[in-house]
């Protein structure tokens, strides 16, 4: 679910597949202890040079996107 910077996502609250969260998978294999409002925010916080990776997931079905 990649989007151009500055775009917004319309979320259909009746469709749980649209409830996407963004976080950072740290180099040690754990998720960062915070959520991010957008993928861009997560990318700004992550340190890919140290092995961090931005991840998207759905809290309802706990499935990777």
N, CA, C and O atoms as a CHARMM CRD file, in Angstrom:
* protein
*
  260
    1    1 UNK  N      0.83900  -1.17500   0.00000 PROA 1      0.00000
    2    1 UNK  CA     0.00000   0.00000   0.00000 PROA 1      0.00000
    3    1 UNK  C      0.88500   1.23900   0.00000 PROA 1      0.00000
    4    1 UNK  O      0.88200   2.00500   0.96400 PROA 1      0.00000
    5    2 UNK  N      1.62100   1.43600  -1.04300 PROA 2      0.00000
    6    2 UNK  CA     2.49500   2.59600  -1.13700 PROA 2      0.00000
    7    2 UNK  C      1.74100   3.75700  -1.73500 PROA 2      0.00000
    8    2 UNK  O      0.91400   3.59100  -2.63200 PROA 2      0.00000
    9    3 UNK  N      2.04000   4.93700  -1.22500 PROA 3      0.00000
   10    3 UNK  CA     1.39000   6.14100  -1.71700 PROA 3      0.00000
   11    3 UNK  C      2.43600   7.21700  -1.91400 PROA 3      0.00000
   12    3 UNK  O      3.49700   7.19900  -1.29000 PROA 3      0.00000
   13    4 UNK  N      2.12600   8.13700  -2.77500 PROA 4      0.00000
   14    4 UNK  CA     3.00900   9.26800  -2.98700 PROA 4      0.00000
   15    4 UNK  C      2.99200  10.15100  -1.74900 PROA 4      0.00000
   16    4 UNK  O      1.96200  10.26900  -1.08500 PROA 4      0.00000
   17    5 UNK  N      4.11600  10.76900  -1.43400 PROA 5      0.00000
   18    5 UNK  CA     4.13900  11.67400  -0.27200 PROA 5      0.00000
   19    5 UNK  C      3.06900  12.75500  -0.39400 PROA 5      0.00000
   20    5 UNK  O      2.83300  13.30100  -1.47200 PROA 5      0.00000
   21    6 UNK  N      2.43300  13.04800   0.72700 PROA 6      0.00000
   22    6 UNK  CA     1.42700  14.09500   0.74700 PROA 6      0.00000
   23    6 UNK  C      0.02800  13.62800   0.40400 PROA 6      0.00000
   24    6 UNK  O     -0.91200  14.42100   0.47000 PROA 6      0.00000
   25    7 UNK  N     -0.14300  12.35400   0.03500 PROA 7      0.00000
   26    7 UNK  CA    -1.48000  11.86500  -0.26600 PROA 7      0.00000
   27    7 UNK  C     -2.12400  11.34400   1.00500 PROA 7      0.00000
   28    7 UNK  O     -1.43100  10.98800   1.95800 PROA 7      0.00000
   29    8 UNK  N     -3.42900  11.30000   1.02000 PROA 8      0.00000
   30    8 UNK  CA    -4.13500  10.77300   2.18400 PROA 8      0.00000
   31    8 UNK  C     -4.84600   9.48900   1.79400 PROA 8      0.00000
   32    8 UNK  O     -5.16700   9.27100   0.62500 PROA 8      0.00000
   33    9 UNK  N     -5.08200   8.65900   2.76700 PROA 9      0.00000
   34    9 UNK  CA    -5.77100   7.40200   2.54900 PROA 9      0.00000
   35    9 UNK  C     -7.17700   7.49800   3.10200 PROA 9      0.00000
   36    9 UNK  O     -7.37200   7.93400   4.23600 PROA 9      0.00000
   37   10 UNK  N     -8.15100   7.09800   2.31800 PROA 10     0.00000
   38   10 UNK  CA    -9.52000   7.04100   2.79700 PROA 10     0.00000
   39   10 UNK  C     -9.72000   5.69100   3.46000 PROA 10     0.00000
   40   10 UNK  O     -9.45400   4.65000   2.85800 PROA 10     0.00000
   41   11 UNK  N    -10.18500   5.70800   4.68700 PROA 11     0.00000
   42   11 UNK  CA   -10.39000   4.48000   5.43800 PROA 11     0.00000
   43   11 UNK  C    -11.87700   4.22600   5.56500 PROA 11     0.00000
   44   11 UNK  O    -12.62900   5.07000   6.05200 PROA 11     0.00000
   45   12 UNK  N    -12.28700   3.05900   5.12200 PROA 12     0.00000
   46   12 UNK  CA   -13.67200   2.62500   5.25800 PROA 12     0.00000
   47   12 UNK  C    -13.76200   1.86300   6.57300 PROA 12     0.00000
   48   12 UNK  O    -13.32200   0.71600   6.65300 PROA 12     0.00000
   49   13 UNK  N    -14.32500   2.48400   7.60300 PROA 13     0.00000
   50   13 UNK  CA   -14.37600   1.86100   8.91900 PROA 13     0.00000
   51   13 UNK  C    -15.20800   0.58600   8.95100 PROA 13     0.00000
   52   13 UNK  O    -15.11600  -0.18600   9.90500 PROA 13     0.00000
   53   14 UNK  N    -16.01400   0.35700   7.92600 PROA 14     0.00000
   54   14 UNK  CA   -16.78200  -0.88000   7.84700 PROA 14     0.00000
   55   14 UNK  C    -15.96400  -2.02300   7.25700 PROA 14     0.00000
   56   14 UNK  O    -16.37500  -3.18100   7.33400 PROA 14     0.00000
   57   15 UNK  N    -14.83300  -1.71500   6.68000 PROA 15     0.00000
   58   15 UNK  CA   -13.98900  -2.72800   6.05700 PROA 15     0.00000
   59   15 UNK  C    -12.69400  -2.84800   6.85500 PROA 15     0.00000
   60   15 UNK  O    -11.82000  -1.99000   6.72600 PROA 15     0.00000
   61   16 UNK  N    -12.54700  -3.88300   7.67200 PROA 16     0.00000
   62   16 UNK  CA   -11.36600  -4.00300   8.52500 PROA 16     0.00000
   63   16 UNK  C    -10.06500  -4.15000   7.74800 PROA 16     0.00000
   64   16 UNK  O     -8.99100  -3.95100   8.31600 PROA 16     0.00000
   65   17 UNK  N    -10.13100  -4.48900   6.47600 PROA 17     0.00000
   66   17 UNK  CA    -8.90900  -4.61100   5.67700 PROA 17     0.00000
   67   17 UNK  C     -8.23200  -3.26400   5.46500 PROA 17     0.00000
   68   17 UNK  O     -7.06000  -3.22200   5.09100 PROA 17     0.00000
   69   18 UNK  N     -8.94700  -2.15800   5.69600 PROA 18     0.00000
   70   18 UNK  CA    -8.37400  -0.83800   5.47200 PROA 18     0.00000
   71   18 UNK  C     -7.73800  -0.24600   6.73200 PROA 18     0.00000
   72   18 UNK  O     -7.19800   0.85900   6.67900 PROA 18     0.00000
   73   19 UNK  N     -7.78900  -0.94400   7.84300 PROA 19     0.00000
   74   19 UNK  CA    -7.25000  -0.43500   9.10000 PROA 19     0.00000
   75   19 UNK  C     -5.76500  -0.79400   9.21300 PROA 19     0.00000
   76   19 UNK  O     -5.40000  -1.72800   9.92600 PROA 19     0.00000
   77   20 UNK  N     -4.92700  -0.05700   8.51500 PROA 20     0.00000
   78   20 UNK  CA    -3.50700  -0.33700   8.43400 PROA 20     0.00000
   79   20 UNK  C     -2.74000   0.52200   9.43200 PROA 20     0.00000
   80   20 UNK  O     -2.98400   1.72300   9.55400 PROA 20     0.00000
   81   21 UNK  N     -1.81400  -0.10800  10.14100 PROA 21     0.00000
   82   21 UNK  CA    -0.93300   0.57800  11.08300 PROA 21     0.00000
   83   21 UNK  C      0.47600   0.57200  10.51500 PROA 21     0.00000
   84   21 UNK  O      0.83200  -0.29900   9.72200 PROA 21     0.00000
   85   22 UNK  N      1.26600   1.54100  10.92100 PROA 22     0.00000
   86   22 UNK  CA     2.65800   1.63300  10.49200 PROA 22     0.00000
   87   22 UNK  C      3.54600   1.57800  11.72300 PROA 22     0.00000
   88   22 UNK  O      3.24400   2.18800  12.74900 PROA 22     0.00000
   89   23 UNK  N      4.64000   0.84100  11.61000 PROA 23     0.00000
   90   23 UNK  CA     5.60000   0.77700  12.69300 PROA 23     0.00000
   91   23 UNK  C      6.97700   0.54400  12.10100 PROA 23     0.00000
   92   23 UNK  O      7.15200   0.54200  10.88200 PROA 23     0.00000
   93   24 UNK  N      7.95100   0.34900  12.97400 PROA 24     0.00000
   94   24 UNK  CA     9.31600   0.08700  12.53900 PROA 24     0.00000
   95   24 UNK  C      9.77400  -1.20600  13.19300 PROA 24     0.00000
   96   24 UNK  O      9.71500  -1.35800  14.41300 PROA 24     0.00000
   97   25 UNK  N     10.23200  -2.13400  12.36100 PROA 25     0.00000
   98   25 UNK  CA    10.83200  -3.36800  12.84700 PROA 25     0.00000
   99   25 UNK  C     12.30600  -3.05700  13.06600 PROA 25     0.00000
  100   25 UNK  O     13.04500  -2.77600  12.12300 PROA 25     0.00000
  101   26 UNK  N     12.71300  -3.11300  14.31300 PROA 26     0.00000
  102   26 UNK  CA    14.08000  -2.76300  14.66700 PROA 26     0.00000
  103   26 UNK  C     15.04300  -3.87300  14.26700 PROA 26     0.00000
  104   26 UNK  O     14.63000  -5.01200  14.04800 PROA 26     0.00000
  105   27 UNK  N     16.30500  -3.54400  14.17500 PROA 27     0.00000
  106   27 UNK  CA    17.32800  -4.50500  13.76300 PROA 27     0.00000
  107   27 UNK  C     17.38400  -5.71400  14.69000 PROA 27     0.00000
  108   27 UNK  O     17.81100  -6.79000  14.27200 PROA 27     0.00000
  109   28 UNK  N     16.96100  -5.55400  15.94300 PROA 28     0.00000
  110   28 UNK  CA    16.98900  -6.66900  16.89700 PROA 28     0.00000
  111   28 UNK  C     15.75800  -7.58000  16.77100 PROA 28     0.00000
  112   28 UNK  O     15.60700  -8.52300  17.54800 PROA 28     0.00000
  113   29 UNK  N     14.87400  -7.30100  15.79000 PROA 29     0.00000
  114   29 UNK  CA    13.71400  -8.15100  15.54800 PROA 29     0.00000
  115   29 UNK  C     12.45800  -7.76000  16.29600 PROA 29     0.00000
  116   29 UNK  O     11.43600  -8.43400  16.16900 PROA 29     0.00000
  117   30 UNK  N     12.50200  -6.69300  17.06800 PROA 30     0.00000
  118   30 UNK  CA    11.34100  -6.23100  17.82400 PROA 30     0.00000
  119   30 UNK  C     10.72600  -5.02200  17.14900 PROA 30     0.00000
  120   30 UNK  O     11.40700  -4.26100  16.46200 PROA 30     0.00000
  121   31 UNK  N      9.41200  -4.85400  17.35800 PROA 31     0.00000
  122   31 UNK  CA     8.74900  -3.65600  16.84700 PROA 31     0.00000
  123   31 UNK  C      9.05400  -2.47400  17.75000 PROA 31     0.00000
  124   31 UNK  O      9.18500  -2.62500  18.96500 PROA 31     0.00000
  125   32 UNK  N      9.16400  -1.30800  17.15300 PROA 32     0.00000
  126   32 UNK  CA     9.34200  -0.08200  17.93200 PROA 32     0.00000
  127   32 UNK  C      8.13200   0.06500  18.85000 PROA 32     0.00000
  128   32 UNK  O      7.03300  -0.36700  18.50200 PROA 32     0.00000
  129   33 UNK  N      8.32300   0.65200  19.98400 PROA 33     0.00000
  130   33 UNK  CA     7.25000   0.79500  20.97300 PROA 33     0.00000
  131   33 UNK  C      6.33200   1.95900  20.68300 PROA 33     0.00000
  132   33 UNK  O      5.84800   2.60900  21.61000 PROA 33     0.00000
  133   34 UNK  N      6.08200   2.23500  19.42200 PROA 34     0.00000
  134   34 UNK  CA     5.17700   3.32900  19.05000 PROA 34     0.00000
  135   34 UNK  C      4.58200   3.05900  17.67600 PROA 34     0.00000
  136   34 UNK  O      5.10100   2.25100  16.90600 PROA 34     0.00000
  137   35 UNK  N      3.48900   3.74600  17.38600 PROA 35     0.00000
  138   35 UNK  CA     2.83200   3.68300  16.08400 PROA 35     0.00000
  139   35 UNK  C      3.07300   5.00200  15.37400 PROA 35     0.00000
  140   35 UNK  O      3.41000   6.00500  16.00300 PROA 35     0.00000
  141   36 UNK  N      2.89900   4.99600  14.07200 PROA 36     0.00000
  142   36 UNK  CA     3.10600   6.19400  13.28000 PROA 36     0.00000
  143   36 UNK  C      1.85600   6.49000  12.47200 PROA 36     0.00000
  144   36 UNK  O      1.15500   5.57300  12.04500 PROA 36     0.00000
  145   37 UNK  N      1.57800   7.75700  12.26500 PROA 37     0.00000
  146   37 UNK  CA     0.37000   8.17400  11.54500 PROA 37     0.00000
  147   37 UNK  C      0.45100   7.84400  10.05600 PROA 37     0.00000
  148   37 UNK  O     -0.57700   7.68900   9.39600 PROA 37     0.00000
  149   38 UNK  N      1.65300   7.73700   9.53400 PROA 38     0.00000
  150   38 UNK  CA     1.81000   7.45800   8.10500 PROA 38     0.00000
  151   38 UNK  C      3.11500   6.69600   7.87900 PROA 38     0.00000
  152   38 UNK  O      3.98700   6.64200   8.74700 PROA 38     0.00000
  153   39 UNK  N      3.21900   6.12000   6.70500 PROA 39     0.00000
  154   39 UNK  CA     4.45800   5.43500   6.33500 PROA 39     0.00000
  155   39 UNK  C      5.61300   6.43900   6.30700 PROA 39     0.00000
  156   39 UNK  O      6.72800   6.12000   6.71900 PROA 39     0.00000
  157   40 UNK  N      5.34100   7.64500   5.82300 PROA 40     0.00000
  158   40 UNK  CA     6.38100   8.67600   5.75600 PROA 40     0.00000
  159   40 UNK  C      6.91900   9.00200   7.14400 PROA 40     0.00000
  160   40 UNK  O      8.12700   9.17400   7.30800 PROA 40     0.00000
  161   41 UNK  N      6.05000   9.09000   8.14300 PROA 41     0.00000
  162   41 UNK  CA     6.48300   9.35200   9.51600 PROA 41     0.00000
  163   41 UNK  C      7.37500   8.22300  10.02900 PROA 41     0.00000
  164   41 UNK  O      8.39300   8.46900  10.67400 PROA 41     0.00000
  165   42 UNK  N      6.98200   6.98700   9.73500 PROA 42     0.00000
  166   42 UNK  CA     7.77700   5.83100  10.15800 PROA 42     0.00000
  167   42 UNK  C      9.13200   5.82500   9.46200 PROA 42     0.00000
  168   42 UNK  O     10.14900   5.53100  10.09000 PROA 42     0.00000
  169   43 UNK  N      9.15600   6.14500   8.17900 PROA 43     0.00000
  170   43 UNK  CA    10.41600   6.17700   7.44300 PROA 43     0.00000
  171   43 UNK  C     11.33900   7.27200   7.97700 PROA 43     0.00000
  172   43 UNK  O     12.55600   7.09200   8.01300 PROA 43     0.00000
  173   44 UNK  N     10.77000   8.39800   8.39000 PROA 44     0.00000
  174   44 UNK  CA    11.57600   9.48500   8.94200 PROA 44     0.00000
  175   44 UNK  C     12.19400   9.08900  10.28400 PROA 44     0.00000
  176   44 UNK  O     13.28500   9.54900  10.61900 PROA 44     0.00000
  177   45 UNK  N     11.51700   8.25100  11.04500 PROA 45     0.00000
  178   45 UNK  CA    11.98300   7.83800  12.36500 PROA 45     0.00000
  179   45 UNK  C     12.96400   6.67100  12.29700 PROA 45     0.00000
  180   45 UNK  O     13.88000   6.57800  13.11400 PROA 45     0.00000
  181   46 UNK  N     12.77200   5.78100  11.32000 PROA 46     0.00000
  182   46 UNK  CA    13.58600   4.56100  11.19800 PROA 46     0.00000
  183   46 UNK  C     15.03300   4.88700  10.83900 PROA 46     0.00000
  184   46 UNK  O     15.33600   5.93400  10.26700 PROA 46     0.00000
  185   47 UNK  N     15.91000   3.95900  11.19400 PROA 47     0.00000
  186   47 UNK  CA    17.32900   4.07900  10.84900 PROA 47     0.00000
  187   47 UNK  C     17.72000   2.87700   9.99500 PROA 47     0.00000
  188   47 UNK  O     18.27900   1.90500  10.50300 PROA 47     0.00000
  189   48 UNK  N     17.42200   2.94500   8.68000 PROA 48     0.00000
  190   48 UNK  CA    17.69600   1.79500   7.81400 PROA 48     0.00000
  191   48 UNK  C     19.17900   1.42300   7.76200 PROA 48     0.00000
  192   48 UNK  O     19.51300   0.26100   7.53300 PROA 48     0.00000
  193   49 UNK  N     20.05600   2.37700   7.96900 PROA 49     0.00000
  194   49 UNK  CA    21.48600   2.08700   7.97000 PROA 49     0.00000
  195   49 UNK  C     21.88700   1.20100   9.15000 PROA 49     0.00000
  196   49 UNK  O     22.95600   0.59100   9.13800 PROA 49     0.00000
  197   50 UNK  N     21.02600   1.13300  10.16800 PROA 50     0.00000
  198   50 UNK  CA    21.27100   0.27000  11.33200 PROA 50     0.00000
  199   50 UNK  C     20.41400  -0.99200  11.29000 PROA 50     0.00000
  200   50 UNK  O     20.41900  -1.77800  12.23800 PROA 50     0.00000
  201   51 UNK  N     19.67100  -1.19100  10.18400 PROA 51     0.00000
  202   51 UNK  CA    18.89000  -2.41500  10.01200 PROA 51     0.00000
  203   51 UNK  C     17.40300  -2.28400  10.28800 PROA 51     0.00000
  204   51 UNK  O     16.68200  -3.27900  10.22100 PROA 51     0.00000
  205   52 UNK  N     16.91800  -1.07500  10.60200 PROA 52     0.00000
  206   52 UNK  CA    15.47900  -0.87900  10.83400 PROA 52     0.00000
  207   52 UNK  C     14.71900  -0.99300   9.52100 PROA 52     0.00000
  208   52 UNK  O     15.24100  -0.66700   8.45500 PROA 52     0.00000
  209   53 UNK  N     13.47600  -1.46200   9.61500 PROA 53     0.00000
  210   53 UNK  CA    12.62900  -1.62900   8.43800 PROA 53     0.00000
  211   53 UNK  C     11.20600  -1.16200   8.76400 PROA 53     0.00000
  212   53 UNK  O     10.64700  -1.54100   9.79300 PROA 53     0.00000
  213   54 UNK  N     10.63000  -0.34700   7.89400 PROA 54     0.00000
  214   54 UNK  CA     9.25600   0.10600   8.07900 PROA 54     0.00000
  215   54 UNK  C      8.32100  -1.03700   7.68500 PROA 54     0.00000
  216   54 UNK  O      8.50100  -1.67200   6.64600 PROA 54     0.00000
  217   55 UNK  N      7.32100  -1.28900   8.53100 PROA 55     0.00000
  218   55 UNK  CA     6.35400  -2.34900   8.25600 PROA 55     0.00000
  219   55 UNK  C      4.93200  -1.79500   8.34500 PROA 55     0.00000
  220   55 UNK  O      4.66000  -0.83800   9.06900 PROA 55     0.00000
  221   56 UNK  N      4.04400  -2.42200   7.59100 PROA 56     0.00000
  222   56 UNK  CA     2.61700  -2.09700   7.62600 PROA 56     0.00000
  223   56 UNK  C      1.89900  -3.37500   8.03500 PROA 56     0.00000
  224   56 UNK  O      2.25400  -4.46600   7.58900 PROA 56     0.00000
  225   57 UNK  N      0.89400  -3.23500   8.87900 PROA 57     0.00000
  226   57 UNK  CA     0.12400  -4.40400   9.29000 PROA 57     0.00000
  227   57 UNK  C     -1.29000  -4.00600   9.63900 PROA 57     0.00000
  228   57 UNK  O     -1.59600  -2.83500   9.86200 PROA 57     0.00000
  229   58 UNK  N     -2.14100  -5.00700   9.68000 PROA 58     0.00000
  230   58 UNK  CA    -3.54600  -4.80900   9.97400 PROA 58     0.00000
  231   58 UNK  C     -3.80800  -5.37000  11.35700 PROA 58     0.00000
  232   58 UNK  O     -3.63300  -6.56800  11.57900 PROA 58     0.00000
  233   59 UNK  N     -4.22800  -4.52000  12.30000 PROA 59     0.00000
  234   59 UNK  CA    -4.47300  -4.95000  13.65700 PROA 59     0.00000
  235   59 UNK  C     -5.65600  -5.89300  13.80700 PROA 59     0.00000
  236   59 UNK  O     -5.69700  -6.69300  14.74200 PROA 59     0.00000
  237   60 UNK  N     -6.60400  -5.80900  12.90700 PROA 60     0.00000
  238   60 UNK  CA    -7.79200  -6.64300  13.01700 PROA 60     0.00000
  239   60 UNK  C     -7.46000  -8.09300  12.72500 PROA 60     0.00000
  240   60 UNK  O     -7.83600  -8.98500  13.48500 PROA 60     0.00000
  241   61 UNK  N     -6.76300  -8.33100  11.63700 PROA 61     0.00000
  242   61 UNK  CA    -6.46900  -9.71800  11.28000 PROA 61     0.00000
  243   61 UNK  C     -5.01900 -10.08200  11.56500 PROA 61     0.00000
  244   61 UNK  O     -4.61400 -11.22000  11.32700 PROA 61     0.00000
  245   62 UNK  N     -4.23000  -9.13900  12.07000 PROA 62     0.00000
  246   62 UNK  CA    -2.82800  -9.36000  12.38400 PROA 62     0.00000
  247   62 UNK  C     -2.07100  -9.95000  11.20600 PROA 62     0.00000
  248   62 UNK  O     -1.26900 -10.87100  11.36400 PROA 62     0.00000
  249   63 UNK  N     -2.33500  -9.41000  10.02500 PROA 63     0.00000
  250   63 UNK  CA    -1.65800  -9.90200   8.84000 PROA 63     0.00000
  251   63 UNK  C     -0.78300  -8.80400   8.25300 PROA 63     0.00000
  252   63 UNK  O     -1.13600  -7.62600   8.28800 PROA 63     0.00000
  253   64 UNK  N      0.35200  -9.20100   7.71900 PROA 64     0.00000
  254   64 UNK  CA     1.25800  -8.23700   7.07900 PROA 64     0.00000
  255   64 UNK  C      0.63300  -7.78100   5.77300 PROA 64     0.00000
  256   64 UNK  O     -0.07000  -8.53900   5.10500 PROA 64     0.00000
  257   65 UNK  N      0.89500  -6.54800   5.42400 PROA 65     0.00000
  258   65 UNK  CA     0.33600  -5.97000   4.19600 PROA 65     0.00000
  259   65 UNK  C      1.45300  -5.82500   3.19200 PROA 65     0.00000
  260   65 UNK  O      1.22400  -5.35800   2.07700 PROA 65     0.00000
